Amino acid sequence: MGTVKGKNATVRDKNTTVRGKNATVKTTDATVKVSATQKAVLELLSGNGKLTAEEMANDIGRDITIIKRQIRVLKEKDLLHHIGFDKTGYWKVTKSL
């Protein structure tokens, strides 16, 4: 199980706000740096893997294109995977926060 540390990074559920610049996800394999927005996406998807990018954008208060970009980056960092089809699938956070 990993831990998250960040400079003034705070995330609040239900009308989530993101503050701070970066966070660090420590895993048994390596340490991966993530932004505050990426951290917010991971935390939201940890709670509900069926959220859409549009729902996350509304919860975090960021534009949908930013959320989609952050999802792509998280997938590249192997922190996030999509299981199943586009409409019926879900997101799985591979590294715990």
N, C-alpha and C positions, 0 to 999 in steps of 0.2 A: 504494500500500500504506500503511495507516495504522499508527499506534503507539498503545499504551495506556499511560497513566500513572495512578497512583492513590495515595492515602494509605494506606500499609500494606496494600494490596490484594494478597493472595497466593492463588493457586489451585493446588492440587495434584491431579494426575490420580490415578485409582484411589482411591476413597474420598476424593474431593475435599473439601477444607475451604475455606471462604471467610472471609477476614478483611478488615477495612477497610470504609470507608464508600462511597467513590465512585471511579470511574475516568473517564478521558476518552478517547474514541475520536476521533482526529484523522484526518480524511479530506481529500481535495483540495477538497471542496465546503464543508464546515463542520466545526465541532467539536461533538460530541454527548456529553453527560455520561451515563454509565451507572453503575448501582450495582455493588457487588461481586458480587451474585447474578447480575445481568444479564451481567457480564463472564464469570462462570463458565459460564453457559448458552452464551454465544457461543463460548467456548473448547472446550467439550464438543462442540458442533455443528460446529465447524470440523474436528474430528477425525473425527466420525461423524455425518453428517446424518440417519441413520435411527433415532437414539435417540428413545425415547418420553419424555413428560413424567414418567412414573413412574420410568423408569430414571435420568433426570437428577436427580430428587428424591432418589433413593437415593444417587447418586454425590456430590451436593453436600451432602446431609444436611439438606435443607429439606423442608417440606411440599409436596405436589403442587399444592395450590391457589396457593401462592406462585410456584411454577415456571410454572404456566399464566398467572398474572397478568403475570409478567415477560416471558413469550413475547409476550403481547398488546402490552405496552408496546414491546418491541423491534420488533414488526411495525409499530406506529404510528410509530416513529422511523425506519422504512425501513432497519433494520439486519438484518432477518431476513425471509425469505420461505419459504412452504411450496409446494413443487412437487408436483403430482399429487394423487391421492386420499388420503383419510385413512389408510387401511390400507397402501397400497403406495407412498405418496409419500415425500418426504424434505425436510429443511430445508436451505436455502441461506443462508449468511451473506453478505450483500451488501457489507458494508464489512469489510475485513481488520483484524485486531487488530494 
